Amino acid sequence: MGEAKERGVLRRVLAQLRPATAAKVGPGDDSAVLALGGDLVVTSDTMIEGPDFRLAWHGADEAGCGFDLGWKLAATNLSDIAAMGAVPVGLTVSLACPKDTPVELLEGIARGLDAACRALAPGCGVVGGDLGTSPVLFAAVTALGDMRGLSPVLRSGAKAGDTVAYAGDLGLAGIGLARLFSEAAESDGTAHSRTLGLLRERYPASIAAQLAPIPPIALGVASAAAGATAMMDVSDGLSLDAARLGEASGVALALDSALLEAAFGMQRGESVTVAAMLTGGEDHGLLATFASGTTLPSGFSQIGTVQSADPGRARILLDGQPFEPRGWDPYGVLPPGA
Amino acid sequence: MGEAKERGVLRRVLAQLRPATAAKVGPGDDSAVLALGGDLVVTSDTMIEGPDFRLAWHGADEAGCGFDLGWKLAATNLSDIAAMGAVPVGLTVSLACPKDTPVELLEGIARGLDAACRALAPGCGVVGGDLGTSPVLFAAVTALGDMRGLSPVLRSGAKAGDTVAYAGDLGLAGIGLARLFSEAAESDGTAHSRTLGLLRERYPASIAAQLAPIPPIALGVASAAAGATAMMDVSDGLSLDAARLGEASGVALALDSALLEAAFGMQRGESVTVAAMLTGGEDHGLLATFASGTTLPSGFSQIGTVQSADPGRARILLDGQPFEPRGWDPYGVLPPGA
């Protein structure tokens, strides 16, 4: 992509995006301006070609290429807004890519961003961003949310006796990633797309959960309104993220394999083991705790209860036994008691 | 930087950052939460090693390395908030770097981000972000501002008869960049730091304006309060950005070389030609228009007047003659009449 072409590229990308409802000033001035009804919620996350995604699996060589990648970029950031109990109102997107990147890929990413906003958080849209060049495709998204008068639901509010509940796909995305690496990659781990169509047909739920997840965004506000005592987005594996919530709240989460099996053992036609549920990763569902007796918002299933815990003791129990949290920890293994 | 070390790295980076006044929830949960007093202003900008900065000039091999880079990241984004007439309240920062990046560089970037916020926009601070790995150093910043009941000052409000005014350094940063390329780079353009100390001593104003600019952030609110009719951050060269403001407002900006020379011919001991003022780049000053007779906020100097213009006619006049806008256009040359 030559510099002289970039203005045209930007026009084509912007043409894929519909305005955010809250935007008083959209892209084109120095900054965007949004009207909010309460406190601002903000989160940033970055996806880099290689460590975070592989273009071969996001259809870089097909029509409609990039759509899934844009969808996932939006969905994962929206999920961090939902996890506070807020309504997502806007995204900013900084994209950098090699100069020879086809404009169709950037248009596809923009279409995916826009479609995910409309499907998962109607009214939300891309309000700003920038476009640059870099050796690999790099996408940094900042998501903005509006508390609309509700109080943010933190990780630190779970109390002994609370119900532990989960909403969204659980374990499917990790299964999808394992299938992609075993059946759509060379022996050296390089992703290819030769078998992608076949895999999508055979395992539609787990492949879609990995490439274009559907987090339960609207349940974030529903949980806050229902009085959730603590909540977080599960992205690094349920047991690892639940341990973080337990640590932040000073409690232990006692999970029940029978409840997990009953609620999540079969997800859209694919069976998922309890082990996969506990250690998967990239689920982007909501883990929340509610005072005992609370009617859970529709979409949540109870998976355990909160217990008191001393510092340094196990944060996660499975069927009454200590469970070593495992998952994908971008900052290394969680130290014992941390 | 190994994965097992990244949690420690993040702790060391976060230790450099002081909280933002508006933050009710800071880094550590799914999202940050900020209390605002008016509409939200948001902007994103990315700097990538190579096209946007060279580590050799930001002291990668010295103690205190990275400080200037962090400062510039904050300053340039804060300037886009100021250009709307808003008060900056927070930054999110997504950093990605090669695995062998010294942690001292990341700490230095964090110190620079924090210092720029405190110096330029007291109360503003880093409220979130993430850290990842990539082949080159990549920094995507989103800045957040609060209109606090004022109306945003757009590019599109300039009227014939208005005063054209500018505040901040003008042309210095472009001169600094040219000096760095001519005296601190190999013949193939690769930056080196062997002569950097000498250059800083000989040309302190222009080298500092390029590496660690000091935008007049507080003048953004002052302009809005004084009734500025249009305003923008000048980052790609005064003539090019003024042409954009003229285009957005449907007017021409008639600049006066005698006014420019009188106000900006000598800046902190370095002389700057009118040509350098008009075509420099990376100034990050504020270009604003005010109704005739308005007392300009202290720090602004009149540099011309707004004239009516037909579409397709020159947007910029210098001493009454059409002036072809030139500068650094990331999206290619501005087409005539565009």
Contacts between the chains, C-beta under 8 A, distances in Angstrom:
chain1	res1	chain2	res2	distance
A	3	B	330	7.3
A	3	B	331	7.7
A	3	B	332	5.8
A	4	B	332	4.1
A	4	B	333	7.2
A	5	B	332	7.0
A	6	B	330	6.5
A	6	B	331	4.5
A	6	B	332	6.0
A	7	B	329	8.0
A	7	B	331	3.3
A	7	B	332	5.0
A	10	B	331	5.9
A	24	B	39	6.4
A	24	B	152	7.3
A	25	B	84	7.7
A	25	B	152	5.8
A	25	B	154	6.7
A	29	B	84	7.1
A	29	B	152	7.8
A	29	B	154	5.5
A	29	B	155	5.6
A	29	B	232	7.6
A	29	B	248	8.0
A	30	B	43	6.4
A	30	B	80	4.4
A	30	B	81	7.9
A	30	B	83	4.0
A	30	B	84	5.8
A	30	B	155	7.5
A	30	B	231	8.0
A	30	B	232	5.6
A	30	B	233	5.1
A	31	B	41	4.7
A	31	B	42	6.0
A	31	B	43	3.8
A	31	B	80	5.1
A	31	B	81	5.9
A	31	B	83	7.1
A	31	B	84	4.9
A	31	B	86	7.4
A	31	B	143	7.7
A	31	B	145	6.8
A	31	B	152	7.9
A	32	B	41	7.2
A	32	B	42	5.2
A	32	B	43	7.0
A	33	B	39	5.2
A	33	B	40	7.0
A	33	B	41	5.4
A	33	B	42	7.9
A	33	B	84	6.6
A	33	B	147	6.8
A	33	B	152	4.8
A	34	B	39	6.5
A	34	B	40	4.5
A	34	B	41	8.0
A	34	B	42	6.8
A	35	B	39	5.4
A	35	B	40	7.7
A	36	B	36	6.6
A	36	B	39	7.3
A	36	B	40	5.5
A	39	B	24	6.4
A	39	B	33	5.2
A	39	B	34	6.4
A	39	B	35	5.4
A	39	B	36	7.3
A	40	B	33	7.0
A	40	B	34	4.5
A	40	B	35	7.7
A	40	B	36	5.5
A	40	B	40	5.7
A	40	B	144	6.9
A	41	B	31	4.7
A	41	B	32	7.2
A	41	B	33	5.4
A	41	B	34	8.0
A	42	B	31	6.0
A	42	B	32	5.2
A	42	B	33	7.9
A	42	B	34	6.8
A	42	B	90	7.0
A	42	B	92	6.1
A	42	B	127	6.4
A	42	B	128	6.0
A	42	B	142	7.6
A	42	B	144	6.4
A	43	B	30	6.4
A	43	B	31	3.8
A	43	B	32	7.1
A	43	B	92	7.5
A	43	B	128	5.9
A	44	B	92	4.1
A	44	B	93	7.5
A	44	B	94	5.1
A	44	B	128	5.5
A	44	B	129	5.3
A	44	B	130	5.9
A	44	B	140	7.7
A	44	B	142	6.4
A	45	B	94	7.4
A	45	B	130	5.7
A	46	B	94	4.4
A	46	B	96	6.1
A	46	B	130	5.5
A	46	B	132	5.4
A	46	B	140	6.9
A	48	B	96	5.8
A	48	B	132	5.8
A	48	B	133	7.3
A	48	B	134	5.0
A	48	B	138	7.9
A	50	B	134	7.8
A	51	B	132	6.6
A	51	B	133	5.8
A	51	B	134	7.9
A	52	B	132	7.3
A	80	B	30	4.4
A	80	B	31	5.1
A	81	B	30	7.9
A	81	B	31	5.8
A	83	B	30	4.0
A	83	B	31	7.1
A	84	B	25	7.7
A	84	B	29	7.1
A	84	B	30	5.8
A	84	B	31	4.9
A	84	B	33	6.6
A	86	B	31	7.4
A	90	B	42	7.1
A	92	B	42	6.1
A	92	B	43	7.5
A	92	B	44	4.1
A	92	B	142	5.4
A	93	B	44	7.5
A	94	B	44	5.2
A	94	B	45	7.5
A	94	B	46	4.4
A	94	B	94	7.7
A	94	B	140	4.2
A	96	B	46	6.2
A	96	B	48	5.8
A	96	B	138	6.9
A	127	B	42	6.4
A	128	B	42	6.0
A	128	B	43	5.9
A	128	B	44	5.6
A	129	B	44	5.2
A	130	B	44	5.9
A	130	B	45	5.7
A	130	B	46	5.5
A	132	B	46	5.4
A	132	B	48	5.8
A	132	B	51	6.6
A	132	B	52	7.4
A	132	B	330	7.7
A	133	B	48	7.3
A	133	B	51	5.8
A	134	B	48	5.0
A	134	B	50	7.9
A	134	B	51	7.9
A	134	B	134	7.7
A	134	B	136	6.5
A	134	B	138	6.4
A	135	B	135	4.9
A	135	B	136	6.0
A	136	B	134	6.5
A	136	B	135	6.0
A	138	B	48	7.9
A	138	B	96	6.9
A	138	B	134	6.4
A	138	B	138	5.6
A	138	B	140	7.9
A	140	B	44	7.7
A	140	B	46	6.9
A	140	B	94	4.2
A	140	B	138	7.9
A	140	B	140	3.4
A	142	B	42	7.6
A	142	B	44	6.4
A	142	B	92	5.4
A	142	B	94	8.0
A	142	B	142	4.0
A	143	B	31	7.6
A	144	B	40	6.9
A	144	B	42	6.4
A	145	B	31	6.8
A	147	B	33	6.8
A	152	B	24	7.3
A	152	B	25	5.8
A	152	B	29	7.8
A	152	B	31	7.9
A	152	B	33	4.8
A	154	B	25	6.7
A	154	B	29	5.5
A	155	B	29	5.6
A	155	B	30	7.5
A	156	B	29	8.0
A	231	B	30	8.0
A	232	B	29	7.6
A	232	B	30	5.6
A	233	B	30	5.1
A	248	B	29	8.0
A	329	B	7	8.0
A	330	B	3	7.3
A	330	B	6	6.4
A	330	B	132	7.7
A	331	B	3	7.8
A	331	B	6	4.5
A	331	B	7	3.3
A	331	B	10	5.9
A	332	B	3	5.9
A	332	B	4	4.2
A	332	B	5	7.0
A	332	B	6	6.0
A	332	B	7	4.9
A	332	B	8	8.0
A	333	B	4	7.2
